[in-house]
């Protein structure tokens, strides 16, 4: 028979169990409600949620995670190893951090990682995560959130690239605030170009880079800024000045834009053209020198050509004179030979044959006269008569010119006076002297 007290204790225990069951049911409903509420929160947040089991398998992700990695449904990734979103050396890095989080090492619970999306594109995210324990107390995995850094990373990379380009470009670049004209930025090349130290130009007026010319440095700066406000750009050569006062030439390309920090600024890119300018000046000097030399050479060529022409003419005149002298010499020799043959030699032959002293004296006088007059103007002119007179007629004409009568000539030449008279008529006819009353001797003398 069961003790009544025992039955009461059992009933009490049953009532307690029923109350505990009811309490558990209430808690289960609350948990389910909390789980549904938590899920709604996870799905509505912009951060990507993930849960990874301790063996590295993806067990849960929210919509933001899927969107971030380019997937459309959880089925594409749940059940796969988390390294599916890594590549190369990043896989080992992700594994190292995963192991550290499972150990509860806080150094690995937050950080930055590179990821590979479904389409193969590369992205960047920062994560915050921690280990997940079971009710029994053992670690079953990790969970956490990821936040997309891709756009910020791209912007940072661009800025880093631009900074590297700015620092290493061969041109000098500086920014000037249009409101006030003060320098707000200068890259290392610009500072080096103008002889300033890092940051030394910041805050100074832009006119410090312009050399004093017919325009003051400040006025030139104001003109450039005014042109920028009118057309938005300015290009040209500028005579600049370094910190130590050395002037040099640059070519500047200047434009303007709105800067997020400094407001409306001008950006000026300068290239040092001092050497180019010096070469151009030297080229111009050499070109002017070349032109001067060419002009002088041309003048000398013209003068030389003129002198050459004069010399050619002189040579021609000299040659003509030499030719004429040679002709005169030959003519004179022929004349002498002709006169000797016709005026001297015949008389000498007669002289040898003459018997009387009187005849010899007359012949000697004729020879002497002819030798003296052999170069007389008459004989020079008379030599031309050899072309129209016979040798006999020339002898007779010479004796007539000496004043001999026909009888005297006949005696000397051993001819009859009639023959001499006929010769005299022939001479008159050949000379065109037909006046019968005119004296032949007078005509011959007048021909000298």
C-alpha positions as CSV (number, residue, x, y, z in Angstrom):
1,X,0.0,0.0,0.0
2,X,1.4,3.3,-1.0
3,X,2.1,5.8,1.7
4,X,-0.2,8.9,1.4
5,X,2.8,11.2,2.1
6,X,4.6,9.7,-0.9
7,X,1.6,10.3,-3.1
8,X,1.4,13.9,-2.0
9,X,5.2,14.4,-2.8
10,X,4.8,12.9,-6.2
11,X,1.8,15.1,-6.9
12,X,3.7,18.1,-5.8
13,X,6.6,17.1,-8.1
14,X,4.1,16.7,-11.0
15,X,2.7,20.1,-10.4
16,X,6.2,21.6,-10.3
17,X,7.1,19.8,-13.6
18,X,3.9,21.1,-15.2
19,X,4.8,24.6,-14.1
20,X,8.3,24.3,-15.5
21,X,6.9,22.9,-18.8
22,X,4.5,25.9,-19.0
23,X,7.4,28.2,-18.2
24,X,9.5,26.6,-20.9
25,X,6.7,26.9,-23.4
26,X,6.3,30.6,-22.5
27,X,10.1,31.0,-22.9
28,X,10.1,29.1,-26.2
29,X,7.5,31.4,-27.6
30,X,9.5,34.4,-26.4
31,X,12.7,33.0,-27.9
32,X,11.0,32.4,-31.2
33,X,9.6,35.9,-31.2
34,X,13.0,37.3,-30.3
35,X,14.6,35.2,-33.1
36,X,12.1,36.5,-35.6
37,X,12.7,40.0,-34.5
38,X,16.5,39.6,-34.6
39,X,16.2,38.2,-38.1
40,X,14.2,41.2,-39.3
41,X,16.9,43.4,-37.8
42,X,19.6,41.4,-39.5
43,X,17.9,41.6,-42.9
44,X,17.2,45.3,-42.6
45,X,20.7,46.4,-41.7
46,X,23.2,47.6,-44.3
47,X,25.9,45.6,-42.8
48,X,26.6,42.0,-44.0
49,X,26.0,39.4,-41.3
50,X,27.6,36.0,-41.4
51,X,27.9,32.8,-39.2
52,X,30.6,30.3,-39.8
53,X,30.9,27.0,-38.0
54,X,34.1,26.1,-36.3
55,X,35.1,23.9,-39.3
56,X,34.9,27.0,-41.6
57,X,31.6,26.3,-43.2
58,X,29.3,29.2,-44.0
59,X,26.0,28.5,-42.1
60,X,24.1,31.8,-42.4
61,X,24.3,35.1,-44.2
62,X,21.9,38.0,-44.6
63,X,20.8,39.8,-47.7
64,X,23.3,42.6,-47.3
65,X,26.1,40.1,-47.3
66,X,24.8,38.5,-50.4
67,X,24.5,41.8,-52.1
68,X,28.0,42.8,-51.1
69,X,29.5,39.6,-52.6
70,X,27.2,39.6,-55.7
71,X,25.1,36.5,-54.9
72,X,21.3,36.3,-55.2
73,X,20.3,33.6,-52.6
74,X,21.8,32.0,-49.5
75,X,21.8,28.5,-51.2
76,X,24.7,29.7,-53.4
77,X,27.0,30.1,-50.4
78,X,25.6,28.3,-47.3
79,X,27.4,25.0,-46.9
80,X,30.6,26.1,-48.6
81,X,33.9,26.9,-47.0
82,X,34.5,30.6,-46.2
83,X,37.7,30.7,-48.3
84,X,35.5,30.7,-51.4
85,X,35.5,34.5,-51.0
86,X,39.3,34.7,-50.9
87,X,42.1,34.2,-53.3
88,X,45.9,33.8,-53.4
89,X,47.8,34.8,-50.3
90,X,44.6,36.2,-48.7
91,X,43.3,32.7,-48.1
92,X,46.1,31.9,-45.6
93,X,45.6,35.3,-44.0
94,X,41.8,34.7,-43.6
95,X,42.5,31.2,-42.1
96,X,44.9,32.7,-39.6
97,X,42.4,35.3,-38.4
98,X,39.6,32.7,-38.3
99,X,41.7,30.5,-36.0
100,X,42.5,33.4,-33.8
101,X,38.9,34.4,-33.4
102,X,38.0,30.8,-32.4
103,X,40.6,31.0,-29.7
104,X,39.1,34.3,-28.5
105,X,42.2,36.3,-29.4
106,X,40.9,39.9,-29.6
107,X,43.7,40.9,-32.0
108,X,41.9,39.1,-34.8
109,X,38.3,40.0,-34.0
110,X,38.4,43.2,-36.0
111,X,40.3,44.0,-39.2
112,X,40.3,44.6,-42.9
113,X,40.3,42.0,-45.7
114,X,40.2,41.9,-49.5
115,X,37.5,39.8,-51.0
116,X,36.6,38.3,-54.4
117,X,33.0,38.6,-55.5
118,X,31.0,36.1,-57.6
119,X,31.8,37.9,-60.8
120,X,35.5,37.9,-60.1
121,X,35.8,41.5,-59.2
122,X,37.9,42.6,-56.1
123,X,36.4,44.4,-53.2
124,X,37.4,45.4,-49.7
125,X,35.7,45.2,-46.3
126,X,36.2,45.7,-42.6
127,X,34.9,43.1,-40.3
128,X,33.9,42.8,-36.6
129,X,33.3,39.3,-35.2
130,X,33.6,37.0,-32.2
131,X,33.3,33.4,-31.2
132,X,29.9,31.7,-30.7
133,X,29.4,29.3,-27.7
134,X,26.8,26.6,-27.3
135,X,24.5,26.4,-24.2
136,X,26.9,23.7,-23.0
137,X,29.7,26.2,-23.1
138,X,31.8,24.9,-26.1
139,X,32.7,27.2,-29.1
140,X,30.6,26.2,-32.2
141,X,31.8,28.9,-34.6
142,X,32.1,32.7,-35.2
143,X,29.7,35.4,-36.3
144,X,30.0,39.0,-37.1
145,X,29.4,41.8,-39.5
146,X,31.3,43.1,-42.6
147,X,31.1,46.7,-43.9
148,X,32.0,47.5,-47.5
149,X,35.1,49.7,-48.0
150,X,35.5,49.2,-51.7
151,X,34.5,52.8,-52.8
152,X,36.6,54.4,-50.0
153,X,39.5,52.1,-50.9
154,X,39.3,53.0,-54.6
155,X,39.2,56.7,-53.6
156,X,42.1,56.2,-51.3
157,X,44.1,54.4,-54.0
158,X,43.3,57.1,-56.5
159,X,44.4,59.8,-54.1
160,X,47.5,57.8,-53.3
161,X,48.2,57.4,-57.0
162,X,47.6,61.1,-57.6
163,X,49.9,61.9,-54.7
164,X,52.6,59.7,-56.0
165,X,52.2,61.2,-59.5
166,X,52.3,64.7,-58.0
167,X,55.4,63.9,-56.0
168,X,57.3,62.3,-58.8
169,X,56.2,64.2,-61.9
170,X,58.9,66.2,-63.6
171,X,56.8,69.4,-63.8
172,X,56.3,71.7,-60.9
173,X,52.7,72.1,-59.7
174,X,51.2,74.5,-57.2
175,X,47.7,75.7,-56.1
176,X,46.8,79.3,-55.5
177,X,43.6,80.5,-53.8
178,X,42.0,83.0,-56.1
179,X,40.6,84.9,-53.2
180,X,43.8,86.5,-52.0
181,X,46.3,84.9,-54.3
182,X,48.1,82.9,-51.6
183,X,49.8,79.6,-52.3
184,X,48.1,76.6,-50.6
185,X,50.0,73.7,-52.2
186,X,53.3,73.0,-54.0
187,X,54.6,69.7,-55.0
188,X,58.2,68.7,-54.3
189,X,59.3,69.4,-57.9
190,X,57.9,73.0,-57.7
191,X,59.6,73.6,-54.4
192,X,62.9,72.3,-55.8
193,X,62.5,74.3,-59.0
194,X,62.2,77.5,-57.1
195,X,64.7,76.7,-54.4
196,X,62.3,76.5,-51.4
197,X,62.2,73.8,-48.7
198,X,59.1,71.6,-48.0
199,X,56.1,73.7,-47.1
200,X,58.1,76.9,-47.1
201,X,56.0,78.5,-49.9
202,X,52.6,77.8,-48.3
203,X,50.8,81.0,-47.4
204,X,53.0,83.2,-49.5
205,X,51.6,85.4,-52.3
206,X,51.9,83.9,-55.8
207,X,53.9,87.0,-56.9
208,X,57.0,85.6,-55.2
209,X,57.6,83.3,-58.1
210,X,57.6,86.1,-60.8
211,X,60.7,88.0,-61.8
212,X,60.8,91.8,-62.1
213,X,60.4,92.8,-65.7
214,X,58.7,95.7,-67.4
215,X,55.7,94.5,-65.2
216,X,55.9,94.1,-61.5
217,X,55.5,90.5,-60.2
218,X,52.2,91.4,-58.5
219,X,50.8,93.1,-61.6
220,X,51.7,90.0,-63.7
221,X,50.0,87.7,-61.2
222,X,46.9,89.9,-61.2
223,X,46.7,89.9,-65.0
224,X,47.0,86.1,-65.1
225,X,44.2,85.8,-62.5
226,X,42.0,88.2,-64.4
227,X,42.5,86.2,-67.6
228,X,41.6,83.0,-65.7
229,X,38.4,84.6,-64.4
230,X,37.5,85.6,-68.0
231,X,38.3,82.5,-70.1
232,X,39.2,79.9,-67.5
233,X,42.8,79.2,-68.6
234,X,46.2,80.8,-69.3
235,X,49.3,79.5,-71.2
236,X,52.6,81.1,-71.8
237,X,56.3,81.7,-71.0
238,X,57.0,83.3,-67.6
239,X,60.3,84.8,-66.4
240,X,60.4,83.4,-62.8
241,X,62.7,84.0,-59.9
242,X,64.1,81.5,-57.4
243,X,64.4,82.1,-53.6
244,X,68.1,83.1,-54.1
245,X,67.2,85.7,-56.7
246,X,68.2,83.7,-59.8
247,X,65.9,84.3,-62.7
248,X,64.9,81.5,-65.0
249,X,62.2,80.7,-67.7
250,X,59.3,78.3,-67.4
251,X,56.3,77.5,-69.5
252,X,53.1,77.6,-67.5
253,X,49.7,76.0,-68.1
254,X,47.2,77.5,-65.7
255,X,43.6,76.6,-65.1
256,X,41.1,76.9,-62.3
257,X,38.7,74.7,-60.4
258,X,36.7,74.4,-57.2
259,X,38.7,72.6,-54.5
260,X,36.8,70.9,-51.7
261,X,39.0,72.4,-49.0
262,X,40.5,75.6,-50.5
263,X,37.5,76.8,-52.6
264,X,38.2,78.4,-56.0
265,X,41.9,77.9,-56.9
266,X,44.2,78.1,-59.8
267,X,46.4,75.1,-60.6
268,X,49.6,76.0,-62.4
269,X,51.9,73.4,-64.0
270,X,55.4,74.8,-64.7
271,X,58.1,73.3,-67.0
272,X,61.6,74.6,-66.8
273,X,62.5,75.9,-70.3
274,X,65.6,77.8,-69.4
275,X,67.9,75.5,-71.3
276,X,65.5,75.5,-74.2
277,X,65.3,79.3,-74.1
278,X,69.1,79.5,-74.1
279,X,69.3,77.1,-77.0
280,X,66.7,79.1,-78.9
281,X,68.6,82.3,-78.3
282,X,71.9,80.7,-79.4
283,X,70.1,79.3,-82.5
284,X,68.8,82.8,-83.3
285,X,72.3,84.2,-82.8
286,X,73.8,81.6,-85.0
287,X,71.1,82.1,-87.6
288,X,71.7,85.9,-87.6
289,X,75.4,85.1,-87.9
290,X,74.8,82.7,-90.7
291,X,72.7,85.3,-92.6
292,X,75.4,88.0,-92.1
293,X,78.0,85.6,-93.4
294,X,75.9,84.7,-96.3
295,X,75.2,88.4,-97.1
296,X,79.0,89.1,-96.9
297,X,79.7,86.1,-99.1
298,X,77.1,87.3,-101.5
299,X,78.7,90.7,-101.6
300,X,82.1,89.2,-102.1
301,X,80.8,86.9,-104.8
302,X,79.2,89.9,-106.6
303,X,82.5,91.8,-106.2
304,X,84.5,88.8,-107.3
305,X,82.2,88.3,-110.3
306,X,82.6,91.9,-111.2
307,X,86.4,91.7,-110.8
308,X,86.4,88.5,-112.7
309,X,84.4,90.2,-115.5
310,X,86.8,93.1,-115.5
311,X,89.8,90.7,-115.5
312,X,88.2,88.7,-118.3
313,X,87.7,91.9,-120.3
314,X,91.2,93.1,-119.4
315,X,92.6,89.7,-120.5
316,X,90.6,89.9,-123.7
317,X,91.8,93.4,-124.3
318,X,95.3,92.4,-123.5
319,X,95.1,89.3,-125.7
320,X,93.6,91.5,-128.5
321,X,96.5,93.9,-128.0
322,X,99.0,91.1,-128.0
323,X,97.4,89.7,-131.1
324,X,97.5,93.1,-132.7
325,X,101.1,93.6,-131.7
326,X,102.0,90.2,-133.1
327,X,100.2,91.1,-136.3
328,X,101.9,94.4,-136.4
329,X,105.3,92.7,-135.8
330,X,104.6,90.2,-138.6
331,X,103.3,93.0,-140.8
332,X,106.3,95.2,-140.0
333,X,108.7,92.3,-140.7
334,X,106.9,91.6,-144.0
335,X,107.0,95.4,-144.7
336,X,110.7,95.6,-144.1
337,X,111.4,92.5,-146.2
338,X,109.1,93.8,-148.9
339,X,110.7,97.3,-148.9
340,X,114.2,95.9,-148.8
341,X,113.4,93.5,-151.6
342,X,111.8,96.2,-153.7
343,X,113.5,99.5,-152.7
344,X,117.0,98.5,-151.5
345,X,118.0,95.2,-153.0
346,X,117.4,96.2,-156.7
347,X,119.3,99.4,-156.3
348,X,122.3,97.5,-154.7
349,X,122.3,95.1,-157.6
350,X,122.4,98.1,-160.1
351,X,125.1,99.7,-157.9
352,X,127.3,96.7,-158.4
353,X,126.9,96.9,-162.2
354,X,127.3,100.6,-162.5
355,X,130.4,101.9,-164.2
356,X,130.4,105.6,-163.8
357,X,131.0,107.3,-160.5
358,X,128.1,109.6,-161.1
359,X,125.7,106.7,-161.5
360,X,127.1,105.0,-158.4
361,X,126.7,108.2,-156.3
362,X,123.1,108.6,-157.5
363,X,122.4,104.9,-156.6
364,X,124.1,105.3,-153.2
365,X,122.0,108.4,-152.4
366,X,118.9,106.4,-153.4
367,X,119.9,103.5,-151.1
368,X,120.6,105.9,-148.2
369,X,117.3,107.7,-148.7
370,X,115.4,104.5,-148.8
371,X,117.1,103.1,-145.7
372,X,116.3,106.3,-143.8
373,X,112.7,106.3,-145.0
374,X,112.1,102.6,-144.7
375,X,109.9,103.2,-141.7
376,X,108.5,106.5,-142.8
377,X,104.7,107.0,-142.8
378,X,104.7,107.0,-146.5
379,X,106.5,103.7,-146.8
380,X,104.2,102.2,-144.1
381,X,101.3,103.4,-146.1
382,X,103.0,102.6,-149.3
383,X,103.5,99.0,-148.3
384,X,99.7,98.6,-148.8
385,X,100.3,99.6,-152.4
386,X,102.1,96.3,-153.0
387,X,98.6,94.8,-153.4
388,X,97.9,96.9,-156.4
389,X,101.3,97.9,-157.8
390,X,103.9,95.7,-159.4
391,X,107.4,95.6,-158.0
392,X,108.7,97.7,-161.0
393,X,105.9,100.3,-160.4
394,X,106.8,100.5,-156.7
395,X,110.4,101.3,-157.5
396,X,109.4,103.9,-160.0
397,X,106.8,105.5,-157.6
398,X,109.6,105.7,-154.9
399,X,112.0,107.4,-157.3
400,X,109.2,109.8,-158.4
401,X,108.5,110.6,-154.8
402,X,112.3,111.4,-154.4
403,X,112.0,114.0,-157.3
404,X,113.7,112.1,-160.1
405,X,112.6,112.7,-163.6
406,X,111.5,110.0,-166.0
407,X,114.9,110.2,-167.8
408,X,116.9,109.8,-164.6
409,X,114.7,106.9,-163.6
410,X,115.2,105.3,-167.0
411,X,118.9,105.6,-166.8
412,X,119.0,104.0,-163.4
413,X,116.7,101.2,-164.3
414,X,118.2,100.7,-167.7
415,X,114.8,101.3,-169.3
416,X,113.6,103.7,-172.0
417,X,111.9,107.0,-171.0
418,X,108.8,105.8,-172.8
419,X,108.6,102.7,-170.7
420,X,108.9,104.9,-167.5
421,X,106.2,107.1,-168.9
422,X,103.9,104.1,-169.4
423,X,104.6,103.0,-165.8
424,X,103.8,106.4,-164.5
425,X,100.4,106.3,-166.3
426,X,99.7,102.8,-164.9
427,X,100.5,104.1,-161.3
428,X,98.1,107.0,-161.8
429,X,95.4,104.8,-163.0
430,X,95.8,102.2,-160.2
431,X,95.9,105.0,-157.5
432,X,92.8,106.6,-159.0
433,X,94.8,109.7,-159.8
434,X,93.7,110.7,-163.3
435,X,94.3,114.4,-163.3
436,X,96.8,114.9,-166.2
437,X,97.9,118.4,-165.1
438,X,98.4,117.4,-161.5
439,X,101.9,116.4,-160.4
440,X,102.3,112.7,-159.4
441,X,105.2,113.5,-157.0
442,X,103.0,116.0,-155.2
443,X,100.3,113.4,-154.8
444,X,102.7,110.8,-153.6
445,X,104.2,113.2,-151.0
446,X,100.7,114.2,-149.8
447,X,100.0,110.5,-149.2
448,X,102.6,110.4,-146.4
